[in-house]
């Protein structure tokens, strides 16, 4: 995990922790290159408030709605946790999920400590996670969509059973802005999605999908030994579920062979949760091109087949 702000954009995702079911996700950093101006042009995009934290929170709900996931209610205690941590990152010029006792702005060593300090009780069954970005771009939309692009972050953001979230942001001199979002479900999971089902991203019919992702700047590196790769494609079940992959492919709609990909599923990648999977094309996708995706597998022993298409920007 990077500990200093040495890159134009730093994104970090926490362990996705659960009690009563689920698996852990890794901490990571990433740099991608989505033009922020294009985001407001997307169909149904929320109006910008100009507040990084609120816009980031709204953008996560925008993408979750596209996927078919329940929206996250904004929780004041989670806002307190997220804002406190964003301020800590700014005061200490660092990007990390951990805080050092005695350091400026200290509110708790780990996320669970900070939740407790804010009065957010973790009552079984529960799940919680945290994602962080830091960039010279103050747009909450931009920061949130870069987190969605990074596959290990996406596993947290698109966890179906989360019920609520809080967000915070802090800007240093020169405009460098730290964004934190904490997501949780306590005293029972949210409705999630149906048992034995999954959702996918990009979604069917989605347009303006980015063509590439910089793998070397995410830690752990989802595609070791290669930097610029195609945009990740993923499927997600509830954290309580187990997803197995039989076949997961992508090809250009015009025809031709399936693209070479790296598959991320728990049986081949310990950083991927049991309830999700992804493929990452090993070559940058072509611009303004439609791609067909085919998935077959099982969720908790129930056979699932999904075929859909999306178009790049």
C-alpha positions in Angstrom: 0.0 0.0 0.0 1.4 3.4 -0.9 1.9 5.6 2.1 2.8 8.9 0.5 1.1 11.1 -2.1 3.6 10.6 -4.9 1.2 9.9 -7.7 -1.4 12.2 -9.4 -4.2 9.8 -8.1 -4.1 7.4 -5.3 -6.9 5.0 -4.5 -7.1 2.6 -1.6 -9.6 0.0 -0.7 -10.0 -1.5 2.8 -10.5 -5.0 3.8 -14.2 -5.8 3.2 -14.9 -7.3 6.6 -18.0 -9.3 7.6 -19.4 -11.3 10.4 -21.9 -13.9 9.5 -20.6 -14.6 6.0 -18.2 -13.2 3.4 -14.5 -12.8 2.6 -11.8 -10.3 2.7 -10.6 -7.9 -0.1 -7.1 -6.4 -0.4 -5.8 -2.9 0.2 -4.8 -1.3 -3.1 -3.7 1.8 -4.9 -4.4 2.6 -8.5 -4.1 5.3 -11.2 -6.4 5.4 -14.2 -7.3 8.1 -16.7 -11.1 8.7 -17.1 -11.7 12.3 -18.4 -13.7 13.9 -15.6 -15.6 16.2 -17.9 -17.2 13.2 -19.7 -18.9 11.9 -16.5 -21.6 14.6 -16.4 -22.6 13.7 -19.9 -23.5 10.1 -19.0 -27.3 9.3 -19.2 -29.0 9.9 -15.9 -25.8 11.3 -14.2 -26.6 13.2 -11.0 -26.2 16.9 -10.9 -22.9 18.0 -9.3 -23.2 19.8 -5.9 -19.6 20.9 -6.0 -19.0 19.1 -2.7 -16.5 16.3 -3.2 -17.9 14.0 -0.4 -21.5 14.4 -1.5 -20.8 14.0 -5.2 -18.7 10.9 -4.5 -21.5 9.3 -2.4 -24.1 10.2 -5.1 -21.9 8.7 -7.8 -21.6 5.4 -6.0 -25.4 5.3 -5.8 -25.7 6.2 -9.5 -23.5 3.3 -10.5 -25.2 0.9 -8.0 -28.6 1.9 -9.5 -27.2 1.1 -13.0 -26.1 -2.3 -11.8 -29.4 -3.1 -10.2 -28.2 -2.9 -6.6 -30.0 -1.3 -3.6 -29.1 2.3 -3.0 -27.1 3.2 0.0 -28.7 5.5 2.7 -26.5 8.2 3.9 -25.6 7.7 7.6 -24.4 10.6 9.8 -22.2 8.4 11.9 -20.5 7.0 8.8 -20.1 10.5 7.6 -18.3 11.4 10.8 -16.0 8.4 10.4 -15.2 9.1 6.7 -14.7 12.9 7.3 -12.4 12.2 10.3 -10.3 9.9 8.3 -10.1 12.2 5.2 -9.0 15.0 7.5 -6.4 12.7 9.1 -5.0 11.8 5.6 -4.7 15.5 4.7 -3.1 16.5 8.0 -0.5 13.7 7.7 0.0 13.7 4.0 -0.6 10.0 3.7 -3.0 7.5 2.1 -3.7 4.5 4.3 -6.6 2.9 6.2 -4.6 2.8 9.4 -4.0 5.8 11.8 -1.1 6.2 14.2 -2.0 7.1 17.8 -0.8 10.6 18.6 -0.7 11.7 15.0 -2.7 14.9 14.1 -6.4 14.2 13.6 -6.2 10.7 15.1 -9.7 9.1 15.4 -8.9 5.4 15.7 -6.2 3.0 14.6 -8.3 0.9 12.2 -11.7 1.3 10.6 -13.5 -0.8 13.2 -12.0 1.4 15.9 -13.2 4.5 14.2 -16.7 3.1 13.7 -16.9 2.3 17.4 -15.6 5.8 18.3 -18.4 7.4 16.2 -21.0 5.2 17.9 -21.7 3.0 14.9 -22.3 -0.4 16.5 -21.4 -3.6 14.6 -24.1 -6.0 15.5 -24.1 -9.5 13.9 -24.5 -10.1 11.1 -22.5 -7.1 9.7 -20.3 -6.1 6.9 -18.2 -3.0 6.4 -15.6 -1.6 4.0 -13.7 1.6 3.1 -12.4 3.1 -0.1 -10.1 6.1 -0.4 -8.9 8.2 -3.2 -6.5 11.2 -3.3 -6.0 13.4 -6.3 -5.5 17.0 -7.5 -8.9 16.8 -9.1 -11.5 17.9 -6.6 -14.5 16.3 -8.5 -16.2 13.7 -6.3 -17.6 12.1 -9.5 -14.1 11.7 -10.8 -12.7 10.2 -7.6 -15.7 7.8 -7.2 -15.6 6.6 -10.8 -11.9 5.9 -10.6 -12.6 3.8 -7.6 -15.2 1.9 -9.6 -12.7 1.3 -12.4 -10.3 -0.4 -10.0 -11.4 -4.0 -9.7 -10.5 -4.7 -6.1 -12.3 -1.4 -5.1 -15.3 -2.3 -7.2 -15.8 -5.5 -5.2 -16.3 -3.3 -2.1 -18.4 -0.6 -3.8 -20.8 -3.1 -5.5 -21.3 -5.4 -2.4 -25.0 -5.9 -2.7 -25.8 -6.3 1.0 -24.5 -2.9 2.1 -27.3 -0.7 3.5 -25.7 2.7 4.1 -22.6 4.8 3.6 -20.9 7.9 4.7 -18.4 10.1 2.9 -15.8 12.8 3.7 -13.3 14.9 1.9 -10.4 17.2 2.9 -8.4 19.5 0.6 -4.8 20.5 1.2 -3.2 23.6 0.0 -2.7 23.4 -3.7 -6.0 21.6 -4.2 -4.9 18.0 -3.4 -8.1 16.4 -2.2 -8.6 13.2 -0.1 -11.9 11.4 -0.4 -13.0 8.6 1.9 -16.2 6.5 1.7 -17.2 4.0 4.4 -19.9 1.4 3.5 -21.7 -0.9 6.0 -24.5 -3.1 7.0 -25.1 -3.8 10.7 -27.7 -5.7 12.7 -28.6 -7.5 9.6 -27.6 -7.3 6.0 -29.5 -5.2 3.4 -31.8 -6.9 0.9 -29.0 -7.4 -1.5 -29.9 -9.4 -4.6 -31.8 -12.7 -4.9 -30.2 -15.9 -3.7 -28.5 -17.8 -6.6 -28.3 -14.6 -8.8 -25.7 -12.1 -9.7 -25.3 -8.6 -11.3 -22.7 -7.5 -13.7 -20.6 -4.4 -14.6 -20.4 -2.8 -17.2 -24.1 -3.3 -17.5 -26.0 -4.5 -20.6 -26.2 -1.7 -23.1 -23.9 0.6 -21.2 -22.1 3.2 -23.4 -19.0 5.3 -22.9 -17.2 2.5 -21.1 -13.5 3.3 -20.7 -11.1 1.3 -22.9 -8.2 0.8 -20.5 -7.0 0.5 -17.0 -3.4 0.9 -15.5 -2.8 -2.4 -13.7 0.6 -1.6 -12.3 -0.8 1.2 -10.2 -3.2 -1.0 -8.3 -1.8 -3.0 -5.3 -2.1 -5.9 -5.3 -1.5 -5.8 -9.1 -4.5 -7.5 -10.7 -2.4 -8.2 -13.9 1.2 -8.8 -12.8 3.9 -8.0 -15.4 1.6 -5.8 -17.5 0.5 -2.2 -17.1 -2.0 -0.9 -19.5 -4.8 -3.4 -20.0 -8.5 -3.4 -20.9 -11.3 -2.2 -18.7 -12.3 -4.8 -16.0 -15.6 -6.7 -16.4 -17.1 -8.2 -13.3 -20.0 -10.2 -11.8 -21.2 -9.9 -8.2 -23.3 -12.0 -5.8 -24.2 -11.3 -2.1 -21.3 -11.5 0.3 -22.9 -14.6 1.8 -22.8 -16.4 -1.5 -20.2 -18.5 -3.3 -19.7 -17.9 -7.0 -17.9 -20.4 -9.3 -16.9 -19.7 -12.8 -17.2 -22.2 -15.6 -16.7 -19.8 -18.5 -16.2 -16.0 -18.7 -15.4 -14.5 -22.1 -15.4 -11.2 -24.0 -15.1 -10.6 -27.8 -15.8 -7.8 -30.2 -19.4 -7.8 -31.4 -18.2 -7.8 -35.1 -16.9 -11.3 -34.5 -13.6 -12.9 -34.0 -12.0 -14.9 -31.2 -12.5 -14.3 -27.5 -10.0 -11.8 -26.2 -7.1 -12.9 -24.0 -8.0 -12.1 -20.4 -6.8 -12.6 -16.9 -9.6 -14.1 -14.8 -10.0 -13.1 -11.2 -12.0 -15.6 -9.1 -11.3 -16.8 -5.6 -10.1 -20.2 -6.8 -7.2 -18.6 -8.7 -6.8 -15.3 -6.9 -7.0 -15.1 -3.2 -7.6 -11.4 -3.2 -10.9 -11.9 -5.0 -13.9 -12.6 -2.7 -15.8 -15.9 -2.9 -18.9 -13.9 -4.0 -17.5 -12.2 -7.1 -15.4 -12.6 -10.2 -13.9 -10.6 -13.0 -12.0 -10.8 -16.3 -9.5 -8.2 -17.4 -8.7 -8.0 -21.1 -4.9 -8.1 -21.6 -5.1 -5.6 -24.4 -6.7 -2.1 -24.4 -10.2 -2.3 -25.8 -10.9 -0.5 -29.1 -12.7 2.8 -29.0 -16.3 3.2 -30.0 -16.7 -0.6 -30.2 -19.4 -3.0 -28.9 -18.2 -6.0 -27.0 -20.1 -9.2 -26.2 -19.7 -10.8 -22.8 -20.7 -14.4 -21.9 -20.7 -15.8 -18.4 -21.6 -19.2 -17.1 -21.2 -20.6 -13.6 -22.9 -21.2 -10.4 -24.0 -19.1 -7.4 -24.5 -21.3 -4.3 -24.9 -24.3 -6.6 -27.5 -22.6 -8.8 -26.6 -22.5 -12.5 -26.3 -18.9 -13.8 -25.8 -17.9 -17.5 -25.5 -14.3 -18.5 -24.9 -12.8 -22.0 -24.7 -9.0 -22.5 -23.0 -6.3 -24.5 -21.5 -2.8 -23.8 -19.9 -0.1 -26.0 -16.6 1.8 -25.3 -16.2 5.5 -25.4 
